[in-house]
Amino acid sequence: MDLQIDLLKLNIVTALEQQHRIQPIALRAATILAERIEQHLAAGAAPRAIDAMVAPALTVDMNRTSDNDAADSIADALFTALLLKLET
């Protein structure tokens, strides 16, 4: 399955002096998302083309969230939106 993310819009709280964390978190979220998609397909789901999807707004408080937890939350939101789109 090919997945192209044209726009990933994050609402990040208190990122002052923590900007260096944002790119690694986004990259980790993409990796987690890819792993979940692979697991979903391995479980027997048929790949299907979709034109676009929108994930719900997600706020990440950089002072209270680890990089792994932030990446996991982002991946969860994206995977949930993807599953909802595939079901319609």
MMTF fields as JSON, N, C-alpha, C and O atoms, coordinates in Angstrom:
{
  "mmtfVersion": "1.0.0",
  "mmtfProducer": "UNKNOWN",
  "numBonds": 351,
  "numAtoms": 352,
  "numGroups": 88,
  "numChains": 1,
  "numModels": 1,
  "chainsPerModel": [1],
  "groupsPerChain": [88],
  "chainIdList": ["A"],
  "bondAtomList": [4, 2, 8, 6, 12, 10, 16, 14, 20, 18, 24, 22, 28, 26, 32, 30, 36, 34, 40, 38, 44, 42, 48, 46, 52, 50, 56, 54, 60, 58, 64, 62, 68, 66, 72, 70, 76, 74, 80, 78, 84, 82, 88, 86, 92, 90, 96, 94, 100, 98, 104, 102, 108, 106, 112, 110, 116, 114, 120, 118, 124, 122, 128, 126, 132, 130, 136, 134, 140, 138, 144, 142, 148, 146, 152, 150, 156, 154, 160, 158, 164, 162, 168, 166, 172, 170, 176, 174, 180, 178, 184, 182, 188, 186, 192, 190, 196, 194, 200, 198, 204, 202, 208, 206, 212, 210, 216, 214, 220, 218, 224, 222, 228, 226, 232, 230, 236, 234, 240, 238, 244, 242, 248, 246, 252, 250, 256, 254, 260, 258, 264, 262, 268, 266, 272, 270, 276, 274, 280, 278, 284, 282, 288, 286, 292, 290, 296, 294, 300, 298, 304, 302, 308, 306, 312, 310, 316, 314, 320, 318, 324, 322, 328, 326, 332, 330, 336, 334, 340, 338, 344, 342, 348, 346],
  "bondOrderList": [1, 1, 1, 1, 1, 1, 1, 1, 1, 1, 1, 1, 1, 1, 1, 1, 1, 1, 1, 1, 1, 1, 1, 1, 1, 1, 1, 1, 1, 1, 1, 1, 1, 1, 1, 1, 1, 1, 1, 1, 1, 1, 1, 1, 1, 1, 1, 1, 1, 1, 1, 1, 1, 1, 1, 1, 1, 1, 1, 1, 1, 1, 1, 1, 1, 1, 1, 1, 1, 1, 1, 1, 1, 1, 1, 1, 1, 1, 1, 1, 1, 1, 1, 1, 1, 1, 1],
  "groupList": [{"groupName": "MET", "atomNameList": ["N", "CA", "C", "O"], "elementList": ["N", "C", "C", "O"], "formalChargeList": [0, 0, 0, 0], "bondAtomList": [1, 0, 2, 1, 3, 2], "bondOrderList": [1, 1, 2], "singleLetterCode": "M", "chemCompType": "L-PEPTIDE LINKING"}, {"groupName": "ASP", "atomNameList": ["N", "CA", "C", "O"], "elementList": ["N", "C", "C", "O"], "formalChargeList": [0, 0, 0, 0], "bondAtomList": [1, 0, 2, 1, 3, 2], "bondOrderList": [1, 1, 2], "singleLetterCode": "D", "chemCompType": "L-PEPTIDE LINKING"}, {"groupName": "LEU", "atomNameList": ["N", "CA", "C", "O"], "elementList": ["N", "C", "C", "O"], "formalChargeList": [0, 0, 0, 0], "bondAtomList": [1, 0, 2, 1, 3, 2], "bondOrderList": [1, 1, 2], "singleLetterCode": "L", "chemCompType": "L-PEPTIDE LINKING"}, {"groupName": "GLN", "atomNameList": ["N", "CA", "C", "O"], "elementList": ["N", "C", "C", "O"], "formalChargeList": [0, 0, 0, 0], "bondAtomList": [1, 0, 2, 1, 3, 2], "bondOrderList": [1, 1, 2], "singleLetterCode": "Q", "chemCompType": "L-PEPTIDE LINKING"}, {"groupName": "ILE", "atomNameList": ["N", "CA", "C", "O"], "elementList": ["N", "C", "C", "O"], "formalChargeList": [0, 0, 0, 0], "bondAtomList": [1, 0, 2, 1, 3, 2], "bondOrderList": [1, 1, 2], "singleLetterCode": "I", "chemCompType": "L-PEPTIDE LINKING"}, {"groupName": "LYS", "atomNameList": ["N", "CA", "C", "O"], "elementList": ["N", "C", "C", "O"], "formalChargeList": [0, 0, 0, 0], "bondAtomList": [1, 0, 2, 1, 3, 2], "bondOrderList": [1, 1, 2], "singleLetterCode": "K", "chemCompType": "L-PEPTIDE LINKING"}, {"groupName": "ASN", "atomNameList": ["N", "CA", "C", "O"], "elementList": ["N", "C", "C", "O"], "formalChargeList": [0, 0, 0, 0], "bondAtomList": [1, 0, 2, 1, 3, 2], "bondOrderList": [1, 1, 2], "singleLetterCode": "N", "chemCompType": "L-PEPTIDE LINKING"}, {"groupName": "VAL", "atomNameList": ["N", "CA", "C", "O"], "elementList": ["N", "C", "C", "O"], "formalChargeList": [0, 0, 0, 0], "bondAtomList": [1, 0, 2, 1, 3, 2], "bondOrderList": [1, 1, 2], "singleLetterCode": "V", "chemCompType": "L-PEPTIDE LINKING"}, {"groupName": "THR", "atomNameList": ["N", "CA", "C", "O"], "elementList": ["N", "C", "C", "O"], "formalChargeList": [0, 0, 0, 0], "bondAtomList": [1, 0, 2, 1, 3, 2], "bondOrderList": [1, 1, 2], "singleLetterCode": "T", "chemCompType": "L-PEPTIDE LINKING"}, {"groupName": "ALA", "atomNameList": ["N", "CA", "C", "O"], "elementList": ["N", "C", "C", "O"], "formalChargeList": [0, 0, 0, 0], "bondAtomList": [1, 0, 2, 1, 3, 2], "bondOrderList": [1, 1, 2], "singleLetterCode": "A", "chemCompType": "L-PEPTIDE LINKING"}, {"groupName": "GLU", "atomNameList": ["N", "CA", "C", "O"], "elementList": ["N", "C", "C", "O"], "formalChargeList": [0, 0, 0, 0], "bondAtomList": [1, 0, 2, 1, 3, 2], "bondOrderList": [1, 1, 2], "singleLetterCode": "E", "chemCompType": "L-PEPTIDE LINKING"}, {"groupName": "HIS", "atomNameList": ["N", "CA", "C", "O"], "elementList": ["N", "C", "C", "O"], "formalChargeList": [0, 0, 0, 0], "bondAtomList": [1, 0, 2, 1, 3, 2], "bondOrderList": [1, 1, 2], "singleLetterCode": "H", "chemCompType": "L-PEPTIDE LINKING"}, {"groupName": "ARG", "atomNameList": ["N", "CA", "C", "O"], "elementList": ["N", "C", "C", "O"], "formalChargeList": [0, 0, 0, 0], "bondAtomList": [1, 0, 2, 1, 3, 2], "bondOrderList": [1, 1, 2], "singleLetterCode": "R", "chemCompType": "L-PEPTIDE LINKING"}, {"groupName": "PRO", "atomNameList": ["N", "CA", "C", "O"], "elementList": ["N", "C", "C", "O"], "formalChargeList": [0, 0, 0, 0], "bondAtomList": [1, 0, 2, 1, 3, 2], "bondOrderList": [1, 1, 2], "singleLetterCode": "P", "chemCompType": "L-PEPTIDE LINKING"}, {"groupName": "GLY", "atomNameList": ["N", "CA", "C", "O"], "elementList": ["N", "C", "C", "O"], "formalChargeList": [0, 0, 0, 0], "bondAtomList": [1, 0, 2, 1, 3, 2], "bondOrderList": [1, 1, 2], "singleLetterCode": "G", "chemCompType": "PEPTIDE LINKING"}, {"groupName": "SER", "atomNameList": ["N", "CA", "C", "O"], "elementList": ["N", "C", "C", "O"], "formalChargeList": [0, 0, 0, 0], "bondAtomList": [1, 0, 2, 1, 3, 2], "bondOrderList": [1, 1, 2], "singleLetterCode": "S", "chemCompType": "L-PEPTIDE LINKING"}, {"groupName": "PHE", "atomNameList": ["N", "CA", "C", "O"], "elementList": ["N", "C", "C", "O"], "formalChargeList": [0, 0, 0, 0], "bondAtomList": [1, 0, 2, 1, 3, 2], "bondOrderList": [1, 1, 2], "singleLetterCode": "F", "chemCompType": "L-PEPTIDE LINKING"}],
  "groupTypeList": [0, 1, 2, 3, 4, 1, 2, 2, 5, 2, 6, 4, 7, 8, 9, 2, 10, 3, 3, 11, 12, 4, 3, 13, 4, 9, 2, 12, 9, 9, 8, 4, 2, 9, 10, 12, 4, 10, 3, 11, 2, 9, 9, 14, 9, 9, 13, 12, 9, 4, 1, 9, 0, 7, 9, 13, 9, 2, 8, 7, 1, 0, 6, 12, 8, 15, 1, 6, 1, 9, 9, 1, 15, 4, 9, 1, 9, 2, 16, 8, 9, 2, 2, 2, 5, 2, 10, 8],
  "groupIdList": [1, 2, 3, 4, 5, 6, 7, 8, 9, 10, 11, 12, 13, 14, 15, 16, 17, 18, 19, 20, 21, 22, 23, 24, 25, 26, 27, 28, 29, 30, 31, 32, 33, 34, 35, 36, 37, 38, 39, 40, 41, 42, 43, 44, 45, 46, 47, 48, 49, 50, 51, 52, 53, 54, 55, 56, 57, 58, 59, 60, 61, 62, 63, 64, 65, 66, 67, 68, 69, 70, 71, 72, 73, 74, 75, 76, 77, 78, 79, 80, 81, 82, 83, 84, 85, 86, 87, 88],
  "secStructList": [7, 7, 7, 7, 7, 1, 7, 7, 7, 7, 3, 3, 3, 1, 7, 6, 6, 7, 4, 4, 4, 2, 2, 2, 2, 2, 2, 2, 2, 2, 2, 2, 2, 2, 2, 2, 2, 2, 2, 2, 2, 2, 6, 6, 7, 7, 7, 7, 7, 7, 1, 7, 7, 7, 7, 7, 7, 7, 3, 3, 3, 6, 6, 6, 7, 7, 2, 2, 2, 2, 2, 2, 2, 2, 2, 2, 2, 2, 2, 2, 2, 2, 2, 2, 2, 2, 2, 7],
  "xCoordList": [0.851, 0.0, 0.891, 1.791, 0.651, 1.369, 0.54, -0.672, 1.203, 0.527, 1.336, 2.524, 0.685, 1.34, 0.673, -0.536, 1.46, 0.942, 1.333, 2.497, 0.341, 0.598, 0.702, 1.458, -0.063, -0.088, -0.321, -1.29, 0.558, 0.393, 0.376, 1.401, -0.792, -0.96, -1.046, -1.961, -0.094, -0.037, -0.244, 0.286, -1.011, -1.155, -0.276, -0.61, 0.838, 1.823, 1.824, 2.008, 1.618, 1.557, 2.934, 3.605, 3.344, 4.589, 5.804, 6.577, 5.971, 7.104, 8.329, 9.353, 8.232, 9.358, 10.581, 10.515, 11.664, 12.934, 12.861, 13.764, 11.807, 11.682, 11.435, 11.025, 11.689, 11.445, 12.223, 11.766, 13.389, 14.224, 13.536, 13.951, 12.518, 11.799, 10.728, 10.323, 10.27, 9.105, 9.359, 8.565, 10.428, 10.686, 10.877, 10.277, 11.69, 11.809, 10.476, 10.217, 9.641, 8.322, 7.474, 6.846, 7.444, 6.657, 7.163, 6.365, 8.477, 9.047, 8.712, 8.394, 8.782, 8.44, 6.963, 6.594, 6.111, 4.677, 4.417, 3.575, 5.126, 4.972, 5.409, 4.775, 6.473, 6.946, 5.923, 5.629, 5.392, 4.371, 3.141, 2.575, 2.726, 1.577, 1.814, 0.933, 2.977, 3.302, 3.246, 2.753, 3.746, 3.705, 2.271, 1.942, 1.424, 0.02, -0.714, -1.549, -0.402, -1.015, -0.575, -1.396, 0.703, 1.205, 0.516, 0.128, 0.36, -0.318, -1.773, -2.296, -2.415, -3.808, -3.955, -4.877, -3.048, -3.084, -2.725, -3.299, -1.785, -1.389, -2.529, -2.592, -3.421, -4.562, -5.681, -6.736, -5.448, -6.428, -7.196, -8.041, -6.941, -7.634, -7.159, -5.972, -8.091, -7.741, -7.296, -7.971, -6.167, -5.753, -6.773, -7.361, -6.968, -7.957, -7.459, -6.84, -7.72, -7.309, -8.294, -9.508, -7.749, -8.573, -7.995, -6.792, -8.849, -8.38, -7.792, -6.778, -8.414, -7.93, -8.599, -9.643, -7.99, -8.583, -8.178, -7.179, -8.969, -8.688, -8.744, -9.739, -7.695, -7.668, -8.182, -8.039, -8.769, -9.241, -8.071, -6.926, -8.393, -7.37, -6.769, -7.469, -5.49, -4.773, -3.824, -3.049, -3.885, -2.994, -1.971, -2.326, -0.708, 0.377, 1.061, 1.56, 1.083, 1.771, 3.194, 3.43, 4.137, 5.528, 6.167, 7.165, 5.621, 6.172, 5.731, 6.367, 4.65, 4.082, 4.08, 3.631, 4.576, 4.494, 5.872, 6.638, 6.178, 7.453, 7.371, 6.281, 8.512, 8.546, 7.794, 7.031, 8.002, 7.331, 5.82, 5.061, 5.379, 3.943, 3.316, 2.21, 4.014, 3.51, 3.4, 2.385, 4.439, 4.418, 3.302, 2.621, 3.113, 2.063, 0.678, -0.195, 0.468, -0.814, -1.108, -2.234, -0.089, -0.255, -0.573, -1.481, 0.171, -0.069, -1.469, -2.144, -1.915, -3.265, -4.323, -5.248, -4.186, -5.161, -5.194, -6.266, -4.025, -3.964, -4.515, -5.252, -4.168, -4.637, -6.153, -6.83, -6.681, -8.128, -8.841, -9.857, -8.315, -8.908, -8.832, -9.768, -7.723, -7.557, -8.572, -9.193, -8.74, -9.701, -11.118, -11.893, -11.461, -12.792, -13.002, -14.082, -11.994, -12.092, -12.22, -12.963, -11.52, -11.587, -12.942, -13.37, -13.608, -14.902, -16.042, -17.127, -15.815, -16.904, -16.915, -17.761],
  "yCoordList": [-1.168, 0.0, 1.223, 1.339, 2.13, 3.397, 4.434, 4.534, 5.194, 6.239, 7.515, 7.555, 8.536, 9.833, 10.807, 11.028, 11.383, 12.379, 13.749, 14.147, 14.46, 15.771, 16.855, 17.817, 16.681, 17.695, 17.015, 16.276, 17.265, 16.78, 18.023, 18.671, 18.333, 19.545, 19.159, 18.445, 19.632, 19.32, 20.587, 21.643, 20.484, 21.572, 21.211, 20.323, 21.899, 21.564, 22.651, 23.833, 22.229, 23.15, 23.23, 22.213, 24.421, 24.691, 24.066, 23.351, 24.336, 23.778, 24.681, 24.371, 25.781, 26.696, 25.945, 25.263, 26.074, 25.407, 23.881, 23.174, 23.38, 21.941, 21.608, 20.497, 22.578, 22.386, 21.2, 20.55, 20.915, 19.812, 18.462, 17.491, 18.372, 17.115, 16.846, 15.698, 17.875, 17.748, 16.826, 15.917, 17.031, 16.197, 14.722, 13.861, 14.394, 12.974, 12.359, 11.188, 13.134, 12.632, 12.337, 11.281, 13.251, 13.05, 11.847, 11.068, 11.69, 10.543, 9.236, 8.238, 9.238, 8.032, 7.707, 6.538, 8.734, 8.521, 7.874, 6.982, 8.314, 7.725, 6.265, 5.427, 5.958, 4.576, 3.693, 2.582, 4.195, 3.449, 3.236, 2.143, 4.276, 4.165, 3.1, 2.281, 3.101, 2.098, 0.689, -0.233, 0.515, -0.794, -1.243, -2.413, -0.322, -0.671, -1.013, -1.917, -0.294, -0.603, -1.988, -2.772, -2.292, -3.614, -4.71, -5.734, -4.516, -5.499, -5.672, -6.786, -4.561, -4.577, -5.386, -6.191, -5.164, -5.892, -7.364, -8.24, -7.635, -9.019, -9.802, -11.027, -9.091, -9.73, -10.028, -10.536, -9.712, -10.062, -8.916, -9.141, -7.704, -6.555, -6.362, -6.49, -6.06, -5.838, -4.383, -3.461, -4.178, -2.805, -2.132, -2.768, -0.872, -0.116, 1.304, 1.882, 1.856, 3.233, 4.202, 4.002, 5.234, 6.326, 7.623, 7.726, 8.598, 9.854, 10.799, 11.448, 10.879, 11.782, 11.403, 10.752, 11.814, 11.596, 12.746, 13.426, 12.944, 13.991, 13.363, 12.735, 13.529, 13.034, 14.14, 15.325, 13.749, 14.761, 15.541, 15.089, 16.71, 17.546, 16.818, 16.14, 16.97, 16.333, 17.367, 17.992, 17.541, 18.471, 17.683, 16.772, 18.03, 17.372, 18.414, 19.423, 18.171, 19.054, 18.545, 17.519, 19.258, 18.814, 18.773, 18.078, 19.493, 19.47, 18.249, 17.883, 17.62, 16.509, 15.188, 14.174, 15.186, 13.993, 13.589, 14.418, 12.32, 11.825, 11.771, 11.798, 11.696, 11.607, 10.371, 10.448, 9.23, 7.999, 8.086, 7.635, 8.661, 8.804, 9.764, 9.524, 10.841, 11.791, 11.122, 11.265, 10.394, 9.698, 8.67, 8.533, 7.948, 6.937, 7.576, 7.038, 8.705, 9.411, 9.885, 9.774, 10.41, 10.876, 9.702, 9.783, 8.614, 7.425, 6.872, 6.46, 6.858, 6.389, 7.208, 6.655, 8.526, 9.407, 9.174, 9.115, 9.042, 8.817, 7.447, 7.326, 6.417, 5.066, 4.975, 4.36, 5.57, 5.58, 6.275, 5.782, 7.412, 8.131, 7.292, 7.284, 6.591, 5.739, 4.592, 4.297, 3.952, 2.857, 3.341, 2.665, 4.51, 5.061, 5.332, 5.079, 5.835, 6.117, 4.819, 4.774, 3.781, 2.508, 1.828, 1.061, 2.105, 1.49, 2.163, 1.594, 3.348, 4.061, 3.743, 4.254],
  "zCoordList": [0.0, 0.0, 0.0, 0.832, -0.919, -0.957, -0.217, -0.408, 0.619, 1.37, 1.23, 1.55, 0.757, 0.614, 1.569, 1.502, 2.448, 3.386, 2.844, 2.9, 2.321, 1.749, 2.82, 2.681, 3.878, 4.917, 6.259, 6.433, 7.182, 8.548, 9.433, 9.645, 9.934, 10.725, 12.193, 12.604, 12.974, 14.4, 15.212, 14.869, 16.283, 17.235, 18.424, 19.208, 18.551, 19.574, 20.644, 20.352, 21.877, 23.002, 23.65, 23.823, 24.001, 24.718, 24.042, 24.68, 22.756, 22.026, 22.072, 21.464, 22.78, 22.881, 23.403, 24.426, 22.708, 23.02, 22.87, 23.316, 22.254, 22.043, 20.57, 20.235, 19.706, 18.279, 17.717, 16.777, 18.281, 17.802, 17.961, 17.328, 18.772, 18.996, 17.944, 17.758, 17.262, 16.391, 15.202, 14.961, 14.464, 13.29, 13.668, 13.024, 14.689, 15.061, 15.493, 15.217, 16.162, 16.568, 15.337, 15.261, 14.375, 13.158, 12.368, 11.847, 12.277, 11.575, 12.288, 11.641, 13.594, 14.367, 14.206, 14.084, 14.205, 14.0, 12.643, 12.532, 11.62, 10.281, 10.284, 9.643, 10.994, 11.091, 11.807, 11.364, 12.905, 13.65, 12.777, 12.754, 12.062, 11.177, 10.119, 9.857, 9.515, 8.487, 9.074, 8.423, 10.293, 10.947, 11.183, 10.99, 11.598, 11.858, 10.567, 10.541, 9.506, 8.211, 7.75, 7.273, 7.887, 7.5, 8.31, 7.748, 9.612, 10.454, 10.026, 10.001, 9.693, 9.258, 7.969, 7.829, 7.044, 5.774, 5.981, 5.334, 6.876, 7.157, 7.81, 7.704, 8.481, 9.127, 8.134, 8.513, 6.866, 5.843, 5.243, 4.377, 5.662, 5.077, 3.639, 3.336, 2.781, 1.376, 1.174, 1.631, 0.492, 0.21, -0.695, -1.57, -0.479, -1.242, -1.445, -0.551, -2.595, -2.872, -2.21, -2.247, -1.616, -1.092, -1.625, -1.869, -1.802, -2.381, -1.34, -1.593, -0.187, 0.859, 2.17, 2.19, 3.239, 4.554, 5.458, 5.224, 6.485, 7.461, 8.841, 9.202, 9.6, 10.981, 11.905, 11.605, 13.009, 13.954, 14.552, 14.547, 15.06, 15.688, 16.885, 17.637, 17.039, 18.137, 18.726, 18.002, 20.02, 20.693, 21.489, 22.236, 21.331, 22.045, 22.929, 22.431, 24.228, 25.17, 25.314, 25.951, 24.727, 24.688, 26.073, 26.264, 27.033, 28.386, 29.175, 30.163, 28.747, 29.518, 28.766, 29.3, 27.536, 26.706, 26.215, 25.724, 26.351, 25.821, 24.299, 23.729, 23.654, 22.197, 21.713, 20.749, 22.373, 21.963, 22.152, 21.294, 23.265, 23.497, 22.491, 22.008, 22.176, 21.185, 19.819, 19.138, 19.417, 18.125, 18.081, 17.065, 19.175, 19.233, 19.125, 18.444, 19.78, 19.708, 18.286, 17.802, 17.633, 16.253, 15.337, 14.51, 15.483, 14.663, 14.91, 13.967, 16.173, 16.495, 15.776, 15.181, 15.83, 15.184, 13.675, 13.073, 13.074, 11.628, 11.252, 10.274, 12.016, 11.707, 11.873, 11.048, 12.912, 13.123, 11.967, 11.477, 11.532, 10.4, 9.127, 8.328, 8.941, 7.772, 7.79, 6.769, 8.94, 9.046, 8.784, 8.106, 9.317, 9.077, 7.587, 7.053, 6.935, 5.506, 4.709, 3.729, 5.107, 4.395, 4.572, 3.71, 5.675, 5.947, 5.194, 5.082, 4.684, 3.993, 2.517, 1.783]
}
